[in-house]
Amino acid sequence: MQLRKATRKKAKIRLGLSAVSGGGKTYSAILVAKGLIGDLSKVAIIDTENGSADLYAHLGDFNVLSLTAPFTPERYIEAIKSCEKAGMEVIIIDSISHEWDGKGGCLEIVESLGGKYQDWAKVTPRHQAFIEAILHSPSHIITTVRRKQDYEMIKDGNKIRIEKGGLKEITREGFEYELTINLELDTQHNATASKDRTQLFMGKPAFVPSEKTGEVIAAWCELGEEDFNIKPGSEWYNKVDNCVTQKELVELYQKNKAEVDSNPLLQQLISNRRNQINGKTLSAA
């Protein structure tokens, strides 16, 4: 057991896309995957959606592994391992909802055991093994998950009424917190981040995922310790910190446009400084 300083290492992305039916989960996942590695022949889709992936064959030469019921955690894990052994650099799991609420999925397994609370002691480790297969894969992983209308029971005096709640992801609660990025898509395919460890998308305006999205994520994944030239005291940190107006930030960006555009961390540093300036009583540019 040894204490060490935290270091930034190159990473594999764990990206989640959630939407209601027709929200563009599969299409968006394929475009992002292409942007991630630039070669769809190294992308595999684990398709649980009755061949929906094949509808997008015109986008490129990606691979499809059809997964049918029973949708047990073990069969998902087997599919992931098969894609890894085939050398796939990006694995799209479309979708993970069946592992939780499909035929042979976790909820059905618990019900078959008797549906008692203690039955989860047998099923939870199986579900967790599925999560671990995603988190520890040597490939980039993109998961899609269905969202559905949630309802709440409201007590009104002696009566109980049902009211609509928000949209709920059809998987075990908390799954998104295992991911690097989780994007929620609306019916117009616009995405907003509900979880984002990269800080590339959190708090930003809604956008339509594209190949460019994948390219931006790929650049973040490739940043290692040697790329962290923005720590306090570094040259870039001081340049940005010395800007006290929006005009100065814009001038700094324009002088170093190529370098900034290729480095998401520099983009974030400048964005953070802009937000600081907006929150201060500094002179406006």
RAGI-V317192 format. One record per residue. N is the residue number from 1. PHI is phi in whole degrees, -180 to 180 (none if undefined). Layout:
BEGIN
n=N phi=PHI
n=N phi=PHI
END
This chain:
BEGIN
n=1 phi=none
n=2 phi=-141
n=3 phi=-82
n=4 phi=-142
n=5 phi=-74
n=6 phi=-68
n=7 phi=-130
n=8 phi=-92
n=9 phi=-114
n=10 phi=-60
n=11 phi=-129
n=12 phi=-105
n=13 phi=-78
n=14 phi=-122
n=15 phi=-110
n=16 phi=-111
n=17 phi=-123
n=18 phi=-125
n=19 phi=-168
n=20 phi=-74
n=21 phi=-58
n=22 phi=88
n=23 phi=-83
n=24 phi=86
n=25 phi=-62
n=26 phi=-65
n=27 phi=-59
n=28 phi=-64
n=29 phi=-61
n=30 phi=-66
n=31 phi=-63
n=32 phi=-64
n=33 phi=-61
n=34 phi=-64
n=35 phi=-66
n=36 phi=-62
n=37 phi=-125
n=38 phi=74
n=39 phi=-146
n=40 phi=-69
n=41 phi=-69
n=42 phi=-104
n=43 phi=-113
n=44 phi=-122
n=45 phi=-111
n=46 phi=-84
n=47 phi=-98
n=48 phi=-106
n=49 phi=-105
n=50 phi=57
n=51 phi=82
n=52 phi=-64
n=53 phi=-63
n=54 phi=-66
n=55 phi=-66
n=56 phi=-112
n=57 phi=-60
n=58 phi=-68
n=59 phi=-76
n=60 phi=157
n=61 phi=-91
n=62 phi=-84
n=63 phi=-106
n=64 phi=-129
n=65 phi=-118
n=66 phi=-79
n=67 phi=-118
n=68 phi=-113
n=69 phi=-61
n=70 phi=-80
n=71 phi=-93
n=72 phi=-74
n=73 phi=-55
n=74 phi=-65
n=75 phi=-71
n=76 phi=-63
n=77 phi=-61
n=78 phi=-61
n=79 phi=-66
n=80 phi=-61
n=81 phi=-64
n=82 phi=-62
n=83 phi=-67
n=84 phi=-64
n=85 phi=-64
n=86 phi=-81
n=87 phi=82
n=88 phi=-72
n=89 phi=-88
n=90 phi=-130
n=91 phi=-118
n=92 phi=-102
n=93 phi=-102
n=94 phi=-124
n=95 phi=-126
n=96 phi=-86
n=97 phi=-59
n=98 phi=-67
n=99 phi=-63
n=100 phi=-96
n=101 phi=-128
n=102 phi=-115
n=103 phi=-66
n=104 phi=86
n=105 phi=-79
n=106 phi=-59
n=107 phi=-63
n=108 phi=-71
n=109 phi=-63
n=110 phi=-61
n=111 phi=-62
n=112 phi=-68
n=113 phi=-84
n=114 phi=127
n=115 phi=73
n=116 phi=-90
n=117 phi=-57
n=118 phi=-67
n=119 phi=-67
n=120 phi=-66
n=121 phi=-62
n=122 phi=-89
n=123 phi=-91
n=124 phi=-56
n=125 phi=-61
n=126 phi=-68
n=127 phi=-66
n=128 phi=-65
n=129 phi=-64
n=130 phi=-64
n=131 phi=-61
n=132 phi=-64
n=133 phi=-63
n=134 phi=-71
n=135 phi=-68
n=136 phi=-102
n=137 phi=-67
n=138 phi=-77
n=139 phi=-101
n=140 phi=-65
n=141 phi=-123
n=142 phi=-118
n=143 phi=-110
n=144 phi=-115
n=145 phi=-145
n=146 phi=-76
n=147 phi=-118
n=148 phi=-136
n=149 phi=-67
n=150 phi=-98
n=151 phi=-127
n=152 phi=-123
n=153 phi=-95
n=154 phi=-111
n=155 phi=-85
n=156 phi=-125
n=157 phi=68
n=158 phi=-94
n=159 phi=-113
n=160 phi=-118
n=161 phi=-118
n=162 phi=-102
n=163 phi=-125
n=164 phi=-70
n=165 phi=-103
n=166 phi=-87
n=167 phi=-90
n=168 phi=-116
n=169 phi=-73
n=170 phi=-89
n=171 phi=-166
n=172 phi=-64
n=173 phi=-56
n=174 phi=97
n=175 phi=-58
n=176 phi=-60
n=177 phi=-75
n=178 phi=-83
n=179 phi=-91
n=180 phi=-77
n=181 phi=-136
n=182 phi=-127
n=183 phi=-112
n=184 phi=-103
n=185 phi=-103
n=186 phi=-95
n=187 phi=-70
n=188 phi=-98
n=189 phi=72
n=190 phi=-78
n=191 phi=-112
n=192 phi=-131
n=193 phi=-90
n=194 phi=-100
n=195 phi=-154
n=196 phi=-159
n=197 phi=-73
n=198 phi=-80
n=199 phi=65
n=200 phi=-78
n=201 phi=-124
n=202 phi=-64
n=203 phi=77
n=204 phi=-93
n=205 phi=-60
n=206 phi=-60
n=207 phi=-146
n=208 phi=-95
n=209 phi=-57
n=210 phi=-149
n=211 phi=-59
n=212 phi=-60
n=213 phi=-58
n=214 phi=-63
n=215 phi=-66
n=216 phi=-65
n=217 phi=-65
n=218 phi=-60
n=219 phi=-62
n=220 phi=-65
n=221 phi=-63
n=222 phi=-85
n=223 phi=-78
n=224 phi=-109
n=225 phi=-57
n=226 phi=-69
n=227 phi=-92
n=228 phi=-83
n=229 phi=-98
n=230 phi=-123
n=231 phi=-72
n=232 phi=-50
n=233 phi=96
n=234 phi=-75
n=235 phi=-61
n=236 phi=-68
n=237 phi=-60
n=238 phi=-68
n=239 phi=-59
n=240 phi=-71
n=241 phi=-66
n=242 phi=-78
n=243 phi=-78
n=244 phi=-115
n=245 phi=-133
n=246 phi=-61
n=247 phi=-62
n=248 phi=-65
n=249 phi=-64
n=250 phi=-63
n=251 phi=-63
n=252 phi=-62
n=253 phi=-63
n=254 phi=-64
n=255 phi=-73
n=256 phi=-127
n=257 phi=-56
n=258 phi=-62
n=259 phi=-67
n=260 phi=-67
n=261 phi=-64
n=262 phi=-95
n=263 phi=-132
n=264 phi=-58
n=265 phi=-71
n=266 phi=-67
n=267 phi=-60
n=268 phi=-68
n=269 phi=-60
n=270 phi=-67
n=271 phi=-62
n=272 phi=-63
n=273 phi=-66
n=274 phi=-61
n=275 phi=-65
n=276 phi=-64
n=277 phi=-63
n=278 phi=-65
n=279 phi=-93
n=280 phi=-109
n=281 phi=-92
n=282 phi=-98
n=283 phi=-66
n=284 phi=-85
n=285 phi=-88
END
